[in-house]
Amino acid sequence: MSLRQMEYLVAVVEEESFTRAAEALHVTQSALSHQIKALEREAGGALLERMPRGVRLTPMGRAYFPYAELAVRSARQARRAALAAAGAESGELHIATVHAQAIGVLPGVCARWAREHPGVRLVLHEYATTDELYDQMARGVADVAVGPRPDDWPGPVTVVGQEEIVLVVPCDDPLAARQSIRLTDLADRPWVRCSLEPVIDGVRWLDRECARAGFTPRTAVRTQHSSTAVRMAAAGVGVLLTAAHELTGLDCAQVPTDPPWRRDITVFSRVELTGAAAEFTQLLRDAGNR
């Protein structure tokens, strides 16, 4: 079985159609079908099931696909890394991240990259949660990932900065005048919660921290996205703890916590950083040290 055959399989699964996959690969549908059949013969059984509308993986296909997908993505990353190491100022750099980072430090860094490396296009892969980010990076979706420090990551992890966790309240809230605030001072306040809140050892981060402070947070509203949660807190629905960089441009007060809460922002990958990936990491480090 060849890498090209695996690439054909990945394209069919991603496009959910032989016709669209053939168009994306710039091959005829008959040539695509021939290669898929050859791959299935070598694999020992059917990998795809043709449906009235589209295709889906068979049980054998579901077992086979993650390895084929990783092989295809790794080959693409290998080519990009080789070109970057050779000094090629063209191509793509794939970056995976969570939404909070995509709207935080990345816009400024990407703008600087576009000015300094106009021939290298950035491709951003955004994910809702850190778990999804870690899973997709393990599957080879991008050259580098930007996000909180992962646990037990097998590849290199580079700290590029820190983000501060602050309390968000309306500007006319009595807490807005405080220099800092302890979590115990918020025991009687309603909270804005977000479904994207980090989970540590099976417990949501805020629940764990409030339990340590001796109370259970009372939820006023739970949102699906962090940007919605920030706006709810700014409107006075409840208090919210979030990263300070998510508040840019909003009419609200941000109050530091006592003691301060900070967490590392890292770049991590499956292989050592070289070429464009290393240069992008350095731009992130520069931004984080300002």
VEXMAR-839358 format. One record per residue: residue in three letters; x, y, z of N, C-alpha, C in turn. Coordinates in steps of 0.05 Angstrom, whole numbers, plus 5000, padded with zeros to 4 digits. Layout:
<nodes>
ALAXYZXYZXYZ;...
</nodes>
This chain:
<nodes>
MET501749765000500050005000501850255000;SER501050454985502650684981501550924996;LEU503251125000502351375012500251504995;ARG500551494969498551624951495751494955;GLN495751234958493151094963491951184989;MET493551215009492551315035491551605032;GLU492951765016492052035012489252034998;TYR488851854980486251834966484051754986;LEU484751575004482751485024482051725042;VAL484051875051483552105069481852305055;ALA482352355029480752555014477852465012;VAL477352215007474652115004473152145030;VAL474452085052473152105079472652395085;GLU474552575080474252855087472052985069;GLU471952905044469953025026467352885027;GLU467252635039464852475041463652415013;SER465452404993464552364966466852294948;PHE466552084930468652024911468852244890;THR466652364883466652574862468152814872;ARG467552914896468853154907471753094913;ALA472352854922475152784928476852784902;ALA475652674880477052664855477652944845;GLU475653124848476053404840478253534857;ALA478253484883480253604901483053504894;LEU483253254886485853134880486753164851;HIS484853274835485453314806486053054792;VAL484452854798484652594784481852514775;THR481652324757479052224749477852054771;GLN475152034771473851874791474551574788;SER474851494763475551204758478251144769;ALA480251334766482951284776482851274807;LEU481251454818480951454848479851194858;SER477651104845476350854854478250614851;HIS479850614829481750394825483750384847;GLN484850614856486850614877485650544904;ILE483150624909481850544934481450244935;LYS480650134913480249844912482849694916;ALA485049804904487649674908488549694937;LEU487949914950488649944978487049744995;GLU484449714989482749525004483749245000;ARG484649174976485748894972488148854990;GLU489949054991492349015008491649025037;ALA489649175045488849195073487348935082;GLY486148795063484848545070481848565073;GLY480648785064477748805066476849085059;ALA474249125058473049385050473549595072;LEU474449825064474950045082472750255081;LEU471350265058469250465053466650325045;GLU464550445055461850345047460450565032;ARG459650515008458250704991455350724999;MET454450965006451651015015450151154993;PRO447451154995445851314975446751594973;ARG447651714995448651984995451351985009;GLY453451954994456151965005457251695011;VAL459351695028460751455036461351465066;ARG461851235078462751235106464651005110;LEU466251025131468150815137466750565148;THR467750335140466950085151468250045178;PRO467549845194469049795219472049765214;MET472749615193475549595187476749865179;GLY475250015164476150285156476550465180;ARG474850455200475150625223477650555239;ALA478350295239480850215252483350305236;TYR483050295210485350355192485750655188;PHE483650815188483751095180485651265196;PRO485551255223487351435239490251405231;TYR491151155225493951115218494551225190;ALA492651195171492951305145492951605146;GLU491151725162491052015164493652125176;LEU494751995196497252085208499552065189;ALA499551845173501751815153501652035132;VAL499252095123498952305102499752575113;ARG498752645137499452905149502352925156;SER503552705165506352705172508052745147;ALA507252635125508752665100508652955091;ARG506253085094506053365086507753545105;GLN507653475131509253635150512253595144;ALA513053355136515853295130516753465107;ARG515153495086515853655063516053945071;ARG514054045087514154335095516654385112;ALA517354195130519654235147522254225131;ALA522354055111524754035095525154295079;LEU523054395068523154645052524054885070;ALA522854885094523455105113526355085122;ALA527354845127530154815136532054885114;ALA531154855089532854935066532855235060;GLY531155375076531055665073528955755053;ALA527155585045525155655026523155855038;GLU522756085025520956285036518256265021;SER517256025020514655985007513355745020;GLY510755695014509355465025507455545047;GLU507055365066505055395087506155315114;LEU505055445135505555365162502855325175;HIS502355075184499755015196499955045227;ILE498155195238498155255267495455175279;ALA495555015300493054935314492955085340;THR490555165348490255315373487355305383;VAL486855405406484155435417483255715412;HIS480555755413479456015406480556245422;ALA480956195448481956415465484656515456;GLN486456345446488956425436488756555408;ALA486856455393486456555366485656855366;ILE484256935387483357215388485157375408;GLY487157245420488857375439491457465427;VAL493557305430496157395421496557345391;LEU495157165379495757085351495357305330;PRO493257465332492857665311495357845307;GLY496457955328498758125326501157975315;VAL501657725324503857565315503557495285;CYS501057425277500557355249500957595231;ALA500157835241500558075225503558125221;ARG505158095241508058125238509257915219;TRP508257675222509157455204508557525174;ALA506257625169505457695142507257915130;ARG508258095147510058305138512858195133;GLU513758015150516457925149516857675132;HIS514757515128514857275112512457255093;PRO512257435075509857445057509557195040;GLY511657045036511356805019510456555033;VAL510356565060509556325075506756375087;ARG504856235076502056275084501456125110;LEU500056255128499256135153496456005150;VAL496155755159493655615159492855565188;LEU490655675198489955655226487755445230;HIS488255265248486255065256485355125284;GLU482855215287481755295313480055065325;TYR480355035352478754835366477554955391;ALA475254835398473754955420475054895447;THR476154665451477254585477480154495475;THR481554505497484354415497484554115492;ASP482653965501482653675496482553615466;GLU480853765452480553735423483153815409;LEU484354035419486854125408489053915411;TYR489353805435491353595440490953355422;ASP488353265420487753035404488453075375;GLN487653305364488253365336491253395330;MET492653505349495553525345496853255345;ALA495853075362496952805363496452665336;ARG494252745322493552625296495052765273;GLY496652965280498353095259496953305243;VAL495053445255493453645239495153895232;ALA497153955248498654205243501654165250;ASP503154365241506054355247506654435276;VAL505154625287505554715314502754775326;ALA502654765353500254835367500855055387;VAL498955235392499255445411497055415432;GLY497755385457495655355478496855305505;PRO495155255525496155195552497954945551;ARG499754925570501654705571500154435572;PRO500754255554499353985554500753805574;ASP499153615585500253415603501353185587;ASP503753085595504852845584505052855553;TRP505853085542506153105513508752985505;PRO508752805485511252665478513252825462;GLY512553055451514353215436515353455451;PRO516753635437517853875450515654075457;VAL515954205480514154405490515754655497;THR515054885486516555125490514655335503;VAL515355445526513855655538514455925524;VAL512356055514512756305499511556545514;GLY510256495537509156725552507256625573;GLN505956805586503956745606501456905602;GLU499156795610496756955609495656975638;GLU494657215645493657265671490657225672;ILE489657095693486857045697485857275715;VAL483757415705482657645720479657615723;LEU478557775742475657775746474457985728;VAL472257915715470858105697468158185711;VAL467858455713465358565724464658815708;PRO462258915710461559175697463159405710;CYS463459615695465059845705463859965730;ASP461159955733459960075756459559885780;ASP460659645777460459445799462359535822;PRO461559505847463359585870466059445869;LEU466159205858468659065856470659195837;ALA469559355818471359475798473359665810;ALA472859775833474759955846476959815862;ARG476659555865478659405881481359375866;GLN483459375881486159325869486559035863;SER485258865879485358575874483158455891;ILE482658195886480458065900481057775905;ARG480257685928480557405935478157245927;LEU478456995921476256835912474156805934;THR474956805959473056785981471057025982;ASP471857245970470157485970467857455950;LEU467857245934465857205913463956975919;ALA463956885944462256655951459356705947;ASP458456945950455557015948454757115920;ARG456657135902456157245876455157025856;PRO453357095837452656915816454956915795;TRP455256685781457556655763456556615734;VAL458156715716457856645687459856415682;ARG458756195672460455955667460555905637;CYS462655785627462955725599463555425596;SER462355305575462755025570465654965563;LEU467155165554469955125547471855145571;GLU470755175595472355195619474154945622;PRO476654985629478454755631477454545652;VAL477954295646477354075664479953945673;ILE480353925699482853815710482153575727;ASP483153345719482653095734479653045737;GLY478153105716475253055715473553265729;VAL474753485740473353695754473753955740;ARG471554105736471854375723473554555741;TRP475254705727477254875741476055055762;LEU473855195756472655375775471455225799;ASP470155005794469054845816471254755835;ARG473554675824475754595841476854825858;GLU477255055845478455285859476455385881;CYS473855395874471955495894471655295917;ALA471855035911471754845933474154885952;ARG476454945941478755005958478255255975;ALA476655435965476055685979473755645998;GLY472455415998470355356017467555406008;PHE467055435982464255475973463855345946;THR461355325938460555225912459455455895;PRO460555505872459655735856456755695846;ARG455155915848452355915839452356015810;THR451455855791451555925763449056085755;ALA449456325744447256485733446656405704;VAL448756355689448356275661450856125652;ARG450455935635452655775623452655815593;THR454855895582455055955553456655735539;GLN456455745512457955555496460755655489;HIS460955925487463456045478464556245498;SER467156265500468356455519467756745513;SER467556815487466957085480464157165489;THR462256985489459657035499459657065529;ALA461256895543461456915572462557185580;VAL464557285566465657545573463657765571;ARG462057765550460057965546457757945566;MET457157715575455057675596456057795622;ALA458657745628459757865653459958165651;ALA460658275628460858565624458158695627;ALA456058545621453258655623452158625651;GLY453558485669452658455697451058215703;VAL451158015686449657765691450857615714;GLY453457625716454857485738457857545735;VAL459357455754462257495753463557265737;LEU465857325726467257135709470257155713;LEU471556925714474456925714475356825686;THR477056995673477956925646480657045641;ALA481856975618484457095611484157385604;ALA486057555613485857835609485857915579;HIS487157755562487357835534484657805520;GLU482657665532480057635519478357885522;LEU479258085537477658325544478358565527;THR480058535507480958765491478558895477;GLY478259155481476159305467473359295480;LEU473159155503470559135516470259335539;ASP467859435543467359635564466659485590;CYS468759415604468359265629470859315646;ALA470659225671472959245690474258975693;GLN476758965695478258715701479858755726;VAL479358585745480658605772482558375776;PRO485058425782486958205787486058045812;THR486857795812486257625835488557635856;ASP487957565880489857555902489657275915;PRO491657095911494157145897493757145866;PRO495657255851495357265822495156985810;TRP493456945790493256695775494356735747;ARG496356575741497456585714497856295704;ARG497856265678498456005667500256035642;ASP501955835638503755845615502255815589;ILE503155975569502355925541504755805527;THR504255585513506455425502505955385472;VAL508155325459508155215432509054925434;PHE507554735423508354455424507954325397;SER509554125391509453985366510353695369;ARG510153545348510953265350513953225344;VAL515153425331518053405325519353665333;GLU522053665333523553905340522954125321;LEU522754375331522054605315524454695298;THR523854715272525954815253524655015234;GLY526255165219525255325198523055515206;ALA520855515190518655695195517355655222;ALA517155405231515955345257517555475279;ALA520155455278521955575298521755875297;GLU521555995273521456285271518756395282;PHE516656245276514056335287513956315317;THR515256105328515356075357516956315369;GLN519056405356520556625366518956885366;LEU517256925346515457155346513557145369;LEU512556915375510756885398512156945424;ARG514656845426516256905450516757195453;ASP517357335431517857625432515357765441;ALA513057685431510457805439509857765468;GLY510557525478509957455506511757595525;ASN514057685516516057815534515758125535;ARG513758225520513458515520512058615545;
</nodes>
